[in-house]
């Protein structure tokens, strides 16, 4: 049984908007529950009747979520948010067999000998 008390921090009209916001909040370590998602996804005309897709977070994460939404007002409109976030993170390629770091030019893992071929 769910032990969280959930608070709605915002609403979305479309499932795609809700998905973008959910991913952005989860990327910040915020737990998200999308209420009415399936109803609106089934028939988007019902979004007015049910009040849209409610983006809910646990009460102990409400302030963090509100701060994120205020700092990133374009997160629902701008894919640049994700491009910026991914560009800031260093990408380290690893061996699929053992997890050892590999450079993009390596075809063979120096630790275990695994290859892409």
Phi, psi and omega in degrees: 000141182289126182262356181277147165261126187259140178237135177281122179262336176193172175232158178231150180273328186236148178303322180298319177297316180297321179296316179299313181294320179300314181297318180297316179292317178296327176297334177270005179084019182258129178283137185231139172235121180264114181265139181072012182301307183294325178298312181290324179294327179290315179211102186297341177293340180283351184301326177292321182294325183261359179085021180079184177272118182274126177265105184254144175228157177298151184303326182284355179243007183299313182297318178297319179294316180296320178297319179297314181296323178290322181284339183229064184295338182266011185299331179279340185254335193243113174292349178300332178304313182287323178297318179295315182297318181286330179290331181283339181269133178284128180266124178244118178279142181229159176294134180288341181270313186242348179085005180290146179296143178224148175276157181300336182275348181281135175258344184228135178289128180286342181273310185246349178086003179298143178231164178283350186259000000 
